[in-house]
Amino acid sequence: MPVSIFIQTLNEEDNLPSCLDSVSFCDDIVVLDSYSTDRTEEICNERGARFFERTYDGRGTHQNWAMENIDFKHRWVFYLDADEHMTPELRAEIEAVAERWDSGDLNRDTKAPVAYYCGRKNYFRGRWLKHSMPPGLIMRFFQPPHIRFARKANPIPTIDGEVGYLREHFLHFNFSKGLNEWFTRHNKYATYEAEETMKSLKDRPMQLSNLLSRDAMTRRYELKNLSFRMPFRPLLKFLYMYFLKRGFMDGAAGFTYCRLQAMYEYMIVLKVKETQRIERGLPGS
C-alpha cells in the first residue's frame, strides 16, 4: 500500500487492536504515544507498528513534532485516532490518490491537492449519529512536508499547496471508553477551547466576508470565530444541533448527545468567564 498510517495514543490497549486490524494491510503503521502505562506499546510491537514516545503538549504541537521528526515510509500519510477505523471504501480511495501521484498522473499538476479533508461516521450507543454528529470535514490525509497544525484542541491545518476532499468516511467510536472518560477528556478540551476563545477575542477580529467564502473550511472557521462572541452559547448549540441539524432524527441517542455537547459548551463558557474575572483582579470562581 503506498500510504503510511499515523496513530496517536495514550493508554489505548482496549481500542488499539481493532484500529490496527482495520489498517492491517498497511506496511508502515506509525504510533506516537504519550507515555502510556498500559499495554499500548506491547500491542504495537506485537503488530509490527513503529512506536515513538513524546510528552503530550496539545494536539497541534504534538502533530507538528510528528510531521518534522518521523520519517514516514510513504509520501502520503493518513491519520487515525485509536478509537477510529479505516473502511475498505476509504482505503481504496486514498490508495488511488497515492498511486496516481506516484505514477506521475498528479504530481505534474501544480493544482493537484497535497492534502485532503475527510469525513467520519460517529457512533454512540451503537448508532451512527447521522444528524446530531454529521461527518463534517477533518484534515486527515496529507503529505507531511506540506502541512502544519495550530491549536491545542481541534487543530487548524496550514497547507502549503492545494486542498482536496475525499468522498468516503472513516468510523469513529467516540464513547468507546465510556462516559466517564468522555467527561474527563472534554474537561481538558474545554480548557484548551477556553484558551483559544480568549485568543480569538483579543487577536482575531471578525471577517464576516469569510462566512460567504466558497471554501467550506473557511466558512467553518469563521463561524466558530463568530460563535466565540455570541451569548447563550450552550442553548444555541443545543438548538442548532437538535433542531436545525435534525439531531432529533437520531432518536434517544441523538437527544443525549446534543445535551452532552451543550454541557461541553457551557464548560468552555465557564472557563472563559473565570479567566476574564482573574484578569480583572477578581476571584475566578
LINHU-V401457 format. One line per field, one symbol per residue. burial: I if it has 9 or more other ideal C-beta (glycine too) atoms within 8 Angstrom, else O. Layout:
BEGIN
burial=???
END
This chain:
BEGIN
burial=OIIIIIIIIIOIIOIIIOIIOIIOOIOIIIIIIIOIOOOIIOIIIOIOIOIIOIOOOIIIIIIIIIIOOIOIOIOIIIIIIIIIIIIOOIIIIIIOIIIIIIOOOIOOOOOIOIIIIIIIIIIIOOIOIOIIOOOOIOIIIIIIOIIOIOIIIOIIIOIOIIIIIIOIIIIIIIIOIOOOOIOOOIIOIIIIIIIIIIIIIOOOOOOOOIIOIOOOIIIIIIIOIIIIOOOOIIOIIIIIIIIOIOIIOIOOIIIIIIIIIIIIIIIIIOIIOIIIIIOOOOOOO
END
